[in-house]
């Protein structure tokens, strides 16, 4: 049976957040991370913390959510680097950051389901919704890998993992 485009997008949307496939999903990469681990950075200027990555992912998900819902745009930031900013601290702020990421991801999922076969038809300027969703899926996978690497460097990633 041939899958609809929206089915393929949803399947991959779910893989990137919740379902183990070729790589750990974002939820597994964040599982058990405390605020101290979330702000830890490897030595050198090139590395971002887990929390910075979470805020970066949240920014771009929220930006797409607002666009697809026809809501007011998020304020433009001076650069992509500004999306990696962490303003909170402590366990409660960290929990809120993760909860916001997951909530926006779930809200976008509802929109993706509704895209149906029109996912790649777009009368507006820029990319079609399906293209933007696929781009975010790849973006999430990339940053999930970074989060796993940070956890490995800090010693908070299990030395062996089992998944079914």
C-alpha positions in Angstrom: 0.0 0.0 0.0 1.3 3.4 -0.9 1.7 5.9 2.0 0.4 9.4 1.7 3.0 12.1 2.0 1.5 13.2 5.3 1.9 9.6 6.6 5.6 9.5 5.8 6.1 12.9 7.4 4.2 11.9 10.6 6.2 8.6 10.8 9.5 10.5 10.6 8.2 13.2 13.0 7.4 10.5 15.5 10.8 8.8 15.0 12.7 12.0 15.6 11.0 12.6 19.0 9.7 9.4 20.4 10.5 6.2 18.5 13.9 4.5 18.4 14.9 3.7 14.8 18.4 4.1 13.4 19.2 6.6 16.0 18.0 7.5 19.5 15.0 9.8 19.4 15.2 13.3 21.1 13.1 12.1 24.0 15.6 9.4 24.8 18.5 11.8 24.3 17.0 14.1 27.0 15.8 11.4 29.4 17.3 11.7 32.8 19.2 14.9 32.0 19.3 17.3 35.0 19.9 21.0 34.8 23.6 20.7 35.7 24.1 18.3 32.8 21.9 20.4 30.5 24.2 23.5 30.9 27.5 21.6 30.7 29.7 22.4 27.7 32.7 20.6 26.3 35.9 22.6 26.3 36.3 25.0 23.4 34.1 27.6 21.9 32.5 25.3 19.3 30.3 23.2 21.5 26.8 24.0 22.6 25.2 22.7 25.8 22.2 20.4 25.8 20.0 23.2 27.0 21.2 25.5 24.3 20.3 22.8 21.7 16.9 22.4 23.2 16.2 26.1 23.1 17.4 26.3 19.5 15.2 23.4 18.4 12.2 25.0 20.3 12.7 28.3 18.5 12.6 26.8 15.0 9.6 24.5 15.9 7.7 27.5 17.3 8.6 29.6 14.3 7.1 26.9 11.9 4.1 26.4 14.2 3.2 30.1 14.2 3.6 30.2 10.4 1.4 27.2 9.7 -1.3 28.5 12.1 -1.1 32.0 10.6 -0.1 33.5 13.9 2.2 36.5 14.4 5.9 35.7 13.7 8.4 35.3 16.4 10.7 38.3 16.6 13.7 38.0 14.3 16.9 37.4 16.2 20.2 38.9 15.3 21.6 35.6 14.2 21.1 31.8 14.4 23.6 31.8 17.3 21.0 33.8 19.4 18.7 30.8 19.2 21.1 28.9 21.4 20.7 31.3 24.4 19.8 30.0 27.8 18.2 32.5 30.2 16.9 30.3 32.9 18.7 28.1 35.5 17.8 25.2 37.8 15.7 22.1 37.6 12.3 23.9 37.2 13.5 26.1 34.3 15.1 23.1 32.6 11.9 21.1 33.0 9.9 23.9 31.5 12.3 24.2 28.5 12.0 20.4 27.8 8.2 20.6 28.3 7.9 23.5 25.9 9.9 21.7 23.2 7.7 18.6 23.5 4.5 20.6 23.6 5.3 22.5 20.4 6.4 19.3 18.8 3.0 17.8 19.6 1.2 20.8 18.3 3.1 20.7 15.0 2.2 17.0 14.8 -1.5 17.9 14.7 -0.9 20.3 11.9 1.2 17.7 9.9 -1.7 15.2 10.2 -4.0 17.8 8.7 -1.7 18.6 5.8 -2.8 15.5 4.0 -1.7 15.4 0.3 -1.4 19.1 0.1 1.8 19.0 2.2 3.9 20.0 -0.8 1.4 22.4 -2.4 2.0 26.0 -1.3 0.5 29.1 -2.7 2.6 31.4 -0.6 6.2 32.4 -0.9 9.0 30.2 0.4 9.0 26.5 1.0 5.9 24.3 1.1 4.8 23.1 4.6 6.0 19.5 3.9 9.4 20.8 2.9 9.7 22.8 6.1 8.5 19.8 8.2 11.0 17.5 6.5 13.7 20.1 7.1 12.9 20.2 10.8 13.0 16.4 11.0 16.5 16.4 9.7 17.4 19.4 11.9 16.1 17.6 15.0 18.1 14.4 14.1 21.3 16.5 13.6 20.9 18.2 17.0 19.8 15.0 18.8 23.2 13.6 17.7 24.9 16.6 19.2 23.0 16.1 22.4 24.0 12.4 22.5 27.7 13.4 21.9 27.6 15.9 24.7 26.2 13.3 27.0 28.9 10.9 26.0 31.6 13.5 26.6 30.2 14.3 30.1 29.8 10.6 30.9 26.0 10.8 31.3 25.1 8.6 28.3 24.9 4.8 29.1 27.9 2.8 27.9 25.5 0.3 26.5 21.9 0.8 25.4 19.3 -1.7 24.4 16.3 -0.8 22.3 13.6 -2.9 20.7 
